């Protein structure tokens, strides 16, 4: 399992969703839609962005993926893996 987290804490100033997309897409493509979870990384993410900016960028990056894959990344996989 891979958690997509910690990306914006170390990104350079002036980043965009396109800056983050290669990392996010590599994780999703390598691990597959059933083995990746979103990690908000708050408060550490605030070193590079607000939580809202990070979440908005991630949603933009995954927007072309099927709705089911988006749900898995954002909630379903974590619920299944962490048994919550």
FIKOLZA-1660 file (N, C-alpha, C; in steps of 0.1 Angstrom, whole numbers, plus 5000, padded with zeros to 4 digits):
% residues 84
   i   px   py   pz ch aa at
   1 5009 4988 5000  A  X  N
   1 5000 5000 5000  A  X CA
   1 5009 5012 5000  A  X  C
   2 5004 5023 4993  A  X  N
   2 5012 5035 4992  A  X CA
   2 5002 5046 4997  A  X  C
   3 5008 5055 5006  A  X  N
   3 5000 5067 5010  A  X CA
   3 5005 5079 5003  A  X  C
   4 4997 5086 4995  A  X  N
   4 5001 5098 4989  A  X CA
   4 5000 5110 4999  A  X  C
   5 5012 5113 5004  A  X  N
   5 5013 5123 5015  A  X CA
   5 5027 5129 5015  A  X  C
   6 5028 5141 5021  A  X  N
   6 5041 5147 5023  A  X CA
   6 5046 5154 5010  A  X  C
   7 5039 5154 5000  A  X  N
   7 5044 5160 4987  A  X CA
   7 5045 5175 4988  A  X  C
   8 5035 5182 4993  A  X  N
   8 5035 5196 4993  A  X CA
   8 5044 5202 5004  A  X  C
   9 5048 5194 5014  A  X  N
   9 5057 5199 5024  A  X CA
   9 5071 5202 5019  A  X  C
  10 5074 5196 5008  A  X  N
  10 5088 5197 5003  A  X CA
  10 5088 5203 4989  A  X  C
  11 5077 5207 4984  A  X  N
  11 5077 5213 4970  A  X CA
  11 5082 5227 4970  A  X  C
  12 5087 5231 4958  A  X  N
  12 5093 5244 4957  A  X CA
  12 5081 5255 4956  A  X  C
  13 5084 5267 4960  A  X  N
  13 5075 5278 4959  A  X CA
  13 5070 5280 4945  A  X  C
  14 5057 5282 4943  A  X  N
  14 5051 5285 4930  A  X CA
  14 5046 5272 4924  A  X  C
  15 5045 5261 4931  A  X  N
  15 5041 5248 4926  A  X CA
  15 5026 5249 4921  A  X  C
  16 5023 5240 4912  A  X  N
  16 5009 5239 4907  A  X CA
  16 5005 5224 4907  A  X  C
  17 4993 5221 4904  A  X  N
  17 4989 5207 4904  A  X CA
  17 4997 5199 4893  A  X  C
  18 5001 5206 4883  A  X  N
  18 5009 5200 4872  A  X CA
  18 5023 5196 4878  A  X  C
  19 5028 5204 4887  A  X  N
  19 5041 5201 4894  A  X CA
  19 5040 5188 4901  A  X  C
  20 5029 5186 4908  A  X  N
  20 5027 5174 4917  A  X CA
  20 5022 5162 4909  A  X  C
  21 5016 5164 4897  A  X  N
  21 5010 5153 4890  A  X CA
  21 5019 5141 4887  A  X  C
  22 5032 5143 4883  A  X  N
  22 5040 5131 4880  A  X CA
  22 5042 5122 4892  A  X  C
  23 5043 5128 4904  A  X  N
  23 5045 5120 4916  A  X CA
  23 5033 5112 4919  A  X  C
  24 5021 5119 4919  A  X  N
  24 5008 5113 4923  A  X CA
  24 5005 5102 4912  A  X  C
  25 5006 5105 4900  A  X  N
  25 5003 5096 4889  A  X CA
  25 5012 5083 4890  A  X  C
  26 5025 5085 4893  A  X  N
  26 5034 5074 4894  A  X CA
  26 5030 5065 4905  A  X  C
  27 5026 5070 4916  A  X  N
  27 5021 5062 4927  A  X CA
  27 5008 5054 4923  A  X  C
  28 4999 5061 4917  A  X  N
  28 4986 5055 4913  A  X CA
  28 4989 5044 4903  A  X  C
  29 4997 5047 4893  A  X  N
  29 5000 5037 4882  A  X CA
  29 5008 5026 4887  A  X  C
  30 5017 5028 4896  A  X  N
  30 5026 5017 4901  A  X CA
  30 5018 5008 4911  A  X  C
  31 5010 5013 4920  A  X  N
  31 5004 5005 4930  A  X CA
  31 4990 5001 4926  A  X  C
  32 4984 5008 4917  A  X  N
  32 4970 5004 4913  A  X CA
  32 4960 5011 4922  A  X  C
  33 4947 5011 4916  A  X  N
  33 4937 5018 4923  A  X CA
  33 4932 5013 4937  A  X  C
  34 4936 5000 4940  A  X  N
  34 4932 4994 4952  A  X CA
  34 4942 4995 4963  A  X  C
  35 4954 5001 4960  A  X  N
  35 4965 5001 4970  A  X CA
  35 4971 5014 4973  A  X  C
  36 4963 5025 4970  A  X  N
  36 4968 5039 4973  A  X CA
  36 4958 5046 4981  A  X  C
  37 4962 5053 4991  A  X  N
  37 4953 5061 5000  A  X CA
  37 4959 5075 5000  A  X  C
  38 4950 5085 5002  A  X  N
  38 4953 5099 5003  A  X CA
  38 4957 5101 5018  A  X  C
  39 4968 5109 5020  A  X  N
  39 4972 5113 5033  A  X CA
  39 4972 5129 5033  A  X  C
  40 4964 5135 5041  A  X  N
  40 4964 5149 5041  A  X CA
  40 4977 5156 5046  A  X  C
  41 4984 5149 5055  A  X  N
  41 4997 5153 5060  A  X CA
  41 4996 5166 5068  A  X  C
  42 4984 5169 5074  A  X  N
  42 4983 5181 5081  A  X CA
  42 4989 5179 5095  A  X  C
  43 4996 5188 5101  A  X  N
  43 4999 5201 5097  A  X CA
  43 5012 5203 5089  A  X  C
  44 5019 5192 5087  A  X  N
  44 5032 5193 5080  A  X CA
  44 5030 5198 5066  A  X  C
  45 5019 5195 5059  A  X  N
  45 5016 5201 5046  A  X CA
  45 5017 5216 5045  A  X  C
  46 5014 5222 5057  A  X  N
  46 5014 5237 5057  A  X CA
  46 5027 5243 5055  A  X  C
  47 5038 5235 5054  A  X  N
  47 5051 5241 5051  A  X CA
  47 5051 5245 5036  A  X  C
  48 5042 5239 5028  A  X  N
  48 5042 5243 5013  A  X CA
  48 5028 5247 5008  A  X  C
  49 5018 5245 5016  A  X  N
  49 5004 5248 5011  A  X CA
  49 4994 5246 5023  A  X  C
  50 4983 5252 5021  A  X  N
  50 4972 5249 5031  A  X CA
  50 4967 5235 5028  A  X  C
  51 4960 5229 5037  A  X  N
  51 4954 5216 5035  A  X CA
  51 4944 5217 5023  A  X  C
  52 4936 5228 5023  A  X  N
  52 4927 5230 5012  A  X CA
  52 4934 5230 4998  A  X  C
  53 4945 5237 4997  A  X  N
  53 4952 5238 4985  A  X CA
  53 4957 5224 4980  A  X  C
  54 4963 5217 4990  A  X  N
  54 4968 5203 4987  A  X CA
  54 4956 5194 4982  A  X  C
  55 4945 5195 4989  A  X  N
  55 4934 5186 4985  A  X CA
  55 4928 5190 4972  A  X  C
  56 4927 5203 4969  A  X  N
  56 4922 5208 4956  A  X CA
  56 4932 5204 4945  A  X  C
  57 4945 5205 4947  A  X  N
  57 4954 5201 4937  A  X CA
  57 4953 5186 4934  A  X  C
  58 4952 5178 4945  A  X  N
  58 4950 5163 4943  A  X CA
  58 4938 5160 4935  A  X  C
  59 4927 5167 4938  A  X  N
  59 4914 5164 4931  A  X CA
  59 4916 5168 4916  A  X  C
  60 4923 5179 4914  A  X  N
  60 4925 5183 4900  A  X CA
  60 4934 5172 4892  A  X  C
  61 4944 5167 4899  A  X  N
  61 4953 5157 4893  A  X CA
  61 4945 5144 4889  A  X  C
  62 4936 5140 4898  A  X  N
  62 4929 5128 4896  A  X CA
  62 4915 5129 4889  A  X  C
  63 4912 5141 4885  A  X  N
  63 4899 5144 4879  A  X CA
  63 4896 5136 4866  A  X  C
  64 4906 5132 4859  A  X  N
  64 4903 5124 4847  A  X CA
  64 4902 5109 4849  A  X  C
  65 4905 5105 4861  A  X  N
  65 4904 5091 4865  A  X CA
  65 4889 5088 4868  A  X  C
  66 4885 5075 4866  A  X  N
  66 4871 5071 4869  A  X CA
  66 4867 5075 4883  A  X  C
  67 4854 5078 4885  A  X  N
  67 4849 5082 4898  A  X CA
  67 4852 5071 4908  A  X  C
  68 4851 5058 4905  A  X  N
  68 4854 5048 4914  A  X CA
  68 4868 5048 4919  A  X  C
  69 4877 5051 4910  A  X  N
  69 4892 5052 4914  A  X CA
  69 4894 5064 4924  A  X  C
  70 4887 5075 4921  A  X  N
  70 4888 5086 4929  A  X CA
  70 4883 5084 4943  A  X  C
  71 4871 5077 4944  A  X  N
  71 4866 5073 4957  A  X CA
  71 4875 5064 4965  A  X  C
  72 4881 5055 4958  A  X  N
  72 4890 5045 4965  A  X CA
  72 4902 5053 4971  A  X  C
  73 4908 5062 4963  A  X  N
  73 4919 5070 4968  A  X CA
  73 4915 5079 4979  A  X  C
  74 4904 5085 4978  A  X  N
  74 4901 5096 4988  A  X CA
  74 4894 5090 5001  A  X  C
  75 4888 5078 5000  A  X  N
  75 4881 5073 5012  A  X CA
  75 4881 5058 5013  A  X  C
  76 4876 5051 5003  A  X  N
  76 4873 5037 5004  A  X CA
  76 4885 5028 5007  A  X  C
  77 4897 5031 5001  A  X  N
  77 4908 5022 5004  A  X CA
  77 4913 5024 5019  A  X  C
  78 4913 5036 5024  A  X  N
  78 4917 5038 5038  A  X CA
  78 4907 5031 5047  A  X  C
  79 4894 5032 5044  A  X  N
  79 4884 5026 5053  A  X CA
  79 4886 5011 5053  A  X  C
  80 4889 5005 5041  A  X  N
  80 4892 4991 5040  A  X CA
  80 4905 4987 5047  A  X  C
  81 4916 4994 5044  A  X  N
  81 4929 4990 5049  A  X CA
  81 4930 4992 5064  A  X  C
  82 4925 5004 5069  A  X  N
  82 4926 5007 5083  A  X CA
  82 4914 5001 5091  A  X  C
  83 4904 4995 5084  A  X  N
  83 4893 4989 5090  A  X CA
  83 4885 4998 5099  A  X  C
  84 4882 5010 5093  A  X  N
  84 4874 5020 5100  A  X CA
  84 4860 5022 5094  A  X  C
% end
